[in-house]
Amino acid sequence: MISKAEFQKEIDLIIANAIREDVGDGDHSSLACIPDTAQGKAKLLVKDDGIIAGIEFAKQVFAYVDANLKIETLIEDGSEVKYGDIAFYVEGASQSILKSERLVLNAMQRMSAIATKTKSFVDLLEGTGTKILDTRKTTPGIRALEKWAVKIGGGENHRFALYDMIMLKDNHIDFAGGVAKAINLTKAYLKATMRDLKIIVEARDLNEIKEILDCGGVYRILIDNFNYEDTRKAVKLIGNQCLTESSGGINENTIRDYALCGVDYISSGALTHSVYNMDLSLKAV
């Protein structure tokens, strides 16, 4: 996993690029009709039910645009919200509030939707001991925000990108010439490059699981697209030799049954690629 400093660097880049994209050489709508001395106040109005996420990100956006903006937080990230709630007030230069508005709303609407969906999966797993993981199926350019939202919703982050963990999937295995060859080549690569990266290997059937276990040195086995019966067999076969993860089309209707097979983790791309934005508004008061 990436460090806090590396993660913050990603957030900083997202903010800088989003403001560049949206503001360009100036917010001419505001510049045309609002004096640069004008002061104002706005509220973040919730118009949906769910889990709020992105409050802390919004604070960073406001600080980037104008360090003199003042934020009064009424609701914290991860809280349940309902229609009509006010999450925060922001006060200061009217032009700065307007310049920040769209980025704050775009990010918070998406982050809140992801946190809400994640929380629903977490609730379905309650009492099983299984944790929900996100994937790399994220929106290009804002992965850090989406993975942050998963954490706010109570889920766990998988690897952040291609560089912070080794994950040998079906194509890697096939291109390398088989499971054992892919794992052995990976170990040799890590040794030669002096990299300390955890190895996850995808298994397509019980025979591949046996091959993986024979090789050893694997952090987690991805039990991919197995049915319930074979998942239980796989978990029993693996025992405590490494961690286990189920994936492959698992949804709200099947997630608990897979968890009851005894896996440590379930990963779901749906946490980030199949959500509907929470309705939020920033309104002058």
N, C-alpha and C positions, 0 to 999 in steps of 0.2 A: 504494500500500500504506500501511497505517496505521503510525505510528511505534511504537517500543518502549514509549514512555510511554503511548500510547493503548491498546496491547495489554495492558499491565500493569493499566491501569484496568479493562479488561474482566474480567481475571482476578480482580481485587479485588472487583468487583461480583458475579461468580459465587459466590465464597466467601461473601461477606456474605449474599447471598440464599439460598444453599443452607443455611447454618447457621440463618438465620431460619426457613426452611421446615421444617427437620428438628427443631430444638430448641425453637422457640417460647418458652414461659415457663419451660422447664427440662427436662432429661433426668431425668424422675421415676423411671425404672427404676433409674438409678444413684444418684440422690439418696436413694432409699428404702433401699438396702441396702449402700452403700459409703461409708465415712466420707470427709469432704473432706480428711482428712489422709493417706489411704491412697496409697501409692506402688506403681507397677507397671511391668511391661515387657512389650512385645508384639513379635511379628515379623510381617513381611509375607511370607506363604508363597505361592509360585507353584505352581499346580496344573494348569498347561497349558504347552505349548511355544509359543514365539513371540518377539516383540519387546516388551520391557517399556517402558512409557511412563507418565509421571505421577509419577515420583519427586520431581522438583522442585516439582510442584504440591502433592504431599502435604506437603512441608516447609512450604509456605506455609499450608496448612490448619492444620497443627499449631501454627505460630507465631501464627496468627490466634486460635485457640482458647486457647492457653496458651503464652506466650513462654518459659516455663521448661522445656517439653518438650525432650528431647535426642534427636536422631536420629543413628544410626550407619548410614551408607549402605554397603552391600556391593556393589550392582550399580547402574550408572548408566543413565539413560535411553538408549534405543537399543540396548541390549545384547540379545543372544540369550539366552533363558532356557529352562529345561526344568523339568519337574515335580519338585518337591522343593527348588528353589532358594529361598533367603531373600534378599529384596531389601534389606530394612533392618530395624533394630530401633528402636523408639521407647520412651523411658523417662521417667517422671515421674508426675504425679498421675493416678491410675487413672480418676477421673471425666473428666478432660480427654481421655485416650486414647479412652474409650468415646464421648464426645461427637463426636470427630473421625472415628471408625471408618467409619461408613456413607458419608459424603461421600468420604473417601479411596478406599474400595473402589469405589463407583459410578463415580468419575471414572477411576481407574486401570484398571479392567476395560474400560471403553469405549475409553479412550485407547490401551491396549495392543492391543486388537483392530484399531483403525484403523492403528496403526503397523505391525502385523504384515501387514495386507493391503497397505498402501502399499509395504512392503519387498518383498513378492512381486511387485508390479508393477515396482518399480525393478529387480529382478533380471531380469525378462523383457526390460527395455529395455537391458540392459548391452551396451555396444559400439555402440549405434545413434546416440548423441548426442542422442536425444530425452528430454525430461524429462516426468515425470508431474505433473499439476496437480489440485488438488481443485476443488470448486465451492461454490456457496451452498446446496447440498442437505444442510444440516446440521440438527442437533436445535435447535429454538428455545431460546435462552437460554444454550446452552453452545458456541456456535460457536467461540469462542476456544480452548477445550480441544480441540476436534476438529481445528482447523487446526494447533494446536501438535503434536498427535499425528502429523499428516501430515508435518510437518517432521522430527520425531524418526524417522519411518520412512524418511526419505531423499527424500521428495517435495517439491514446491514449492507455495506458496500462490498461488491465483488472487486476484482482488480479495477483500477481506474482506467488503464489504457494498456497498450501492447508492451509497454516498457517496464511495468512494475511487478509483473508475475508471468511465469511461463504457463501457457494453456495449450495443450496439444489436443486439437480436435480431429474430427474424422479426416479432413483434407490434409492436415499435417501428417497424420499417420499413414494415409494412402500415398502421399508424395514421398514420404521417407522410406516406404517399403515395409511397413508393419509397425505394430505397437512397440515391440521390444527394441527394434532399431531406432525408432523415434525417441524413445526414452534414453537409450544409451548414447545416442548422438547429442541429446540435450545435456546430459550429465557432463559429457566431454566438453561441450561448448561452455558450460558454466565454469568448469574448472580452468579451461584455457583463458577465459576472459576475466576470471576472478570475480564473478558476479554471484551474489547471494540472493537468488530468486526462488520462491516456492514453485513447485511443479504441480499442476493439475492436469489430469489426463482423462479424456472422454472415453467411455466404454460403450460399445454398441450391443454387446451381448455378454453372457456370463463367461465365455471363453476368453474374451478380451480382458475381463476383470482378473481372471487367473493369470494371464500374461503380465498384467501390470503389477500384480502382487509379487510375482516371481522376480521382477526387475528390482523392486524395492525403491526407496528414496523418493516416493511420491507423497505430496502433502494431502491431496484430496482426489478422489475418483468421482468423475461426473457420470452418474448413472442416467444415460440419455435415452429418452423415449422407451423406457421399460414399462411393462404393465405392473399392476400391484404385486402379483405373485412373484415375478422375477425380481422386482425391487426388493422384496423381503428376502429372497434367496441371496441377492447380491449383498445386502447389509449383513446377513449372517456369515457369508463367505469372507467379507472384508474384516469383520470384527473390529478390533481396536488397532489394526495395522495402519490405518489412516482415516481421515475424515471422509464423509460421504455427502453427495449432493445430487438431488434429482432435478431434472429439467426436461423440457420438451412439451409444449402445449398445455402445461398445467394451469388450471384456471380456478375460479372461486368454487366451482362445483367439485373439483377433484383434489384440491390442495391438502385438505385435512386427511383424506384417505392415504395420500402419499406420505404425509408426515407420520401417520400411524404405522407405516412400514418400518420406521426407525431411522430415517435419514437425518443427518445433522443439519443439512441446509436444503432449501428449495430455491432455485433461481427462476426469475420470471421477467422477461423482457416487457411484459404488459405493464409493469409498474411505471415505465417511462414512455412507452410508445403508443399506449392505448388509453389516454385519459382525455377528459373534457374540462377545459379551463373553468376554475371557479370564477363566478361573477363578482368583481370588485370594482369600486369606483373611488376616485379621489375628487372630492367635492369641496369647493370654497365654503367657508363658514363666516 
